[in-house]
Amino acid sequence: MEGICIAGDNCVDIYSGLRESCFLGGNGVNTALAVLKQGVKSAYVGVVGNDPAGNSILRTLSHMGMGTGRVRQLEGATGWTRIALIDGDRKFIDENIGVQRFFALSPEDYAYMSGFSWVHHTAFSNWPTAVAAGIPSYFESMAAQFERIGALSGGFSVDFSDRQDVSLLESAGRNRGIGFFSRLPMVSRDLENTCRELHDHGFSVVVVTMGEGGSAAWDGHAMHRQEALPTKVVDTLGAGDAFIGAFLARWVGGEDVESSLHAGAWLAARVCEKAAGYKPLELELEAKP
């Protein structure tokens, strides 16, 4: 087994005011591309629509060397998000998750993922929209996916973002995976207590990112801290995904927590220096969502 497989979301990021306004986006795709940028084999499992946006995403990922053998095209529109940049920070104006609402993992998907040394899930990237849209049994579906992936022979991690649902924490943690969490900057004592409490759900390592407050990890034995590295912030979108992808690439490659945290911080800082996503999409104006 080799490489890292990412299961989760994708979308078209539509930026207001940029000449090339359609970009490849979504937590799952961004994380998979960050892994690829580290020179590590990467694959993405997800769904796109059978529209021009979905076709463009598939072409772009394949051209970049991403494994797309388990990306399914479904009848309907690919998800999209409209974004405005305000003083270097992104503001989400509107979104539609499109066919992402039908994302599910099949037996063939699990068999495919078993061929990788690590599987990462970005379940919570669509959490607010999924719940608001009334997608039935969202939490139950995610818990079942965590259990099934965790039972595979490789490693496993989940990006919980800023969400915290005890049943899902336990579903992911009981398989000794890595939990990634996003929090506001905290003082050292509160940060350590938070990491310890999350770790108690069974994770082997808990990683907390805090934007300009840096990042931290608790491995059950020691607390590791990493300062945010200097950067000129143009756009923060995708920085957290870049951090996770770089961290996983180093961790799966056998490096320790501290060097993995540093790799994540370095790539996150570089992503902040560029407006919009990793790659513009070839979409004509009339074909945009």
N, C-alpha and C positions, 0 to 999 in steps of 0.2 A: 504494500500500500504506500502511496505517496501523495503529496499535495493536500490542499485545503478546499473543501467544498462549502459554498455558502448557500443556504436556503432562505428565501425571504422575498422582499419586495423589490420592485423597480418602478420607475416612472420617467416621464419627460419633465424636466425642470424648465419652465418658461420664464425667462428673466425680462422684466420691463426695462426698456432703455438700452439694451445691448444689441449691437448689429447682428451677431450670431446669437439669437435668443433662445434656441432650443438645445438643451444639453441632456446627456445621459445622466440619470439620477436615481435616487432611491437608496435606502440604507444597505440593502443586500448587494446591489450592483456596486455601489461605492466601496464597500468593504472588500468584495471580490477583486476589484481593480487595484486596491491598495496592496493586497496580497501579491498580485501579479507584478506590481511595480517593484516588489522586493526580490524578484527573480524566482518566485516559488510558483509551482503549478497550481492553477486556480480554476475552479469551475463554479457555475451558478445554476441553481435550480429554482425555477419560478414560472410565472405565466405572463404572457403579453397578449394584446389583442391582435386580431387579424386585420388591422388597419395600417396605414402608412407609418405611424409611429412605432408599432410593434415590429414591422419589417425593418425599419431603420435601426432599432435597438439590436435586433438579432444580427444584422449585417455588421454593425459597429463592434459588437462584442467579439464576433468571430474574427474580424479583421485584427483585433488587438490580441488575439491568441487565447481568448477565454473559452473554456469548455462550456458548450451550450447544448449538449446532447439531451438534457432533460428540461429544456425550456419549452413549454407548451404554448401554442397559439390557440387562443379560445375565441369564439365568436363574440365580437364586441370591441369596445374601445380600450386602449392602453391607458393606464392611470397617468395623471398629470398634476403638476403643482405650479401655480403662478407665484412668482417671487419678486420682491422689490428689495434693492439694497439701500439701507439707510445707515450712513456712517460706518460702513464695514460690516454691519450685522444684517442678516437676512430677515425679511418679514414675509410670512406666508399670507398671501392675499386670498387665495381660493384653491381648492383641490377637488379632485374626483378620483377615487381609487380604481374605477373602471372594473376590468375583469379580475383585478386583485382580490375582489370579494369572494371569488370562487377558488382561490388558492388552496390546494390540499396536496398532501403527499401520498403517492400511490405505492404499492408494493415494488413496482419497477424503480421508483425514485429511491427507496431505501436500499434496494440492491445496488443501484448505481453509487450511492453515497458510501456503501460499505467498502468500495474500492479506494477510498481516500484515508489518509492517516488522521485527518481531523475534519469535523463538520461543525459549522457555525450557523446559528439560527438568529434571524433578525425579527422575531415575532412581534415585537412591540412597536415597530416603526409605523404601523397603521392602526395602532390600538384605538386612539380617539375616534377616528373616522369609522373604523369597523364597528365599534360599539354604538356610535351615533346612527349608523346606517342599519342597525338592528340585525347584523349578521348573527344567525342563531348559533348558540353553543361555541362562541369564539374561544373562551377560556378553556372549555373542555377539549376543543380541537387542538389548541396549542399544547395543552398538557399531554395529550396522547402522542403528539409529534415528538415532544421532548423525551417521553418515555421510550419511544421506539428508536429514536436516534441514539439515545444514551445506552441502549442495549447493544449497539453495534460495537465492533471490536476496536474502533479507533477512538480518538479523543473527541470531546464535545464541549461547546460553549454557547452561551446565549447572551445577546445584547438586550438587557432589560430596560435600557434608556433610563428615564426617571420614574418608571412604573414599579410597583411593588405589590404583588398579589401572593399571599402566603402559599396557596396551593400550587401555583406555578413555580415559585421559588423551590418548593420541596420536590416538584416533579423533575426539575433540572438538577437540583443539588444532590439528590440521592445517588446520582451516577458519577459523582466526584468530578463534575465538569468545572469550567471556569465561568463565573458570572461577571459580566461587564455592566456597570451602573454609571449613570450620569447624575451628579449632584452639584448644588451650589458650593462654593468654597467654604470650608469648615475649619475651625481651630483644631489643633492636633488631637486633643483628647476626644472631642466629638467625632472626628474622623475615624480614629482607631476604634471607638465604640461601635460606630456604624459598620465598619468593615468586619469586626468580630461578630456582630449580630447577624449580618448577612452570611458570613462563613459558617455559622452554626446550622444553616439549612443543609449543609453537606458538601458545599463546593470545595474543590481542592485549592483554588485561588479565587479571591475576590478582587476585582480591579475597579477603582472608582476614578472617573475623570471629572475635573472641575473647571474646565475652560482655562482662564488665565490664572486660576489657582493651582494649576498643575494636575498631577495624578498621584495615585497611591495604590498599593496592593498589600493584601494580607494573605499569607500563605499558610497560616496556622501556627507559625513559629515566630515570625518577625514582621514588622511593618516596614514597607519600602516606600520611599517618597521620590517623586520626580518633579522638578520645577518645570513650568512652561518655558519653552525655549524662545529666544528673541525672534520676533517676526514683524513684518509690516502688514497689518491686517487690512485686507481688501474685501474679503468675503469669508465668513466663518463656516458657511455651509459645507458639510462633508468632512470637517476636521475631525469630529469624533469617530466617524467611520474609518478615516485614514489611520487614526491612532490604533483602532482595534485590528485592522488588517496588518499593519506593520508589527504590532505586538505579537499577533498569532504567528506571522511568518517567522519571527525570531524564536518564539517559544517552541513551536513545532520543530524548528531546526535544531533544538537542543540547547539554546541559550538560557541564561537564568532570568529571574524576574527583573532585576535591575537593568540589564542590557535590553530586555524586551520593552520595558517602560521607556527607556531613552529612545529606542527606535520609533516607538509610537509618538512620542513628543516631537521628535525631529520631523516626521512626515506630516503630522498635524500642523506644525508651524509652516511648512512649505505650502501646504494646501491653502492656508489662510492668505497667502501672498498673491493668489490668482483669483480673478473674478470668475464666478460660475464654476461649472462642474469640470470633470476630467476631460470630457470629450464632447464637442458640439455634434449634434445630429443633423443629418442631411434631410431636412424637412422643409418643404415649400410652405410659404406663409399660409396658403389656403388649406394646407393639410394639418396645420396645428390644431390641437384640441380647442 
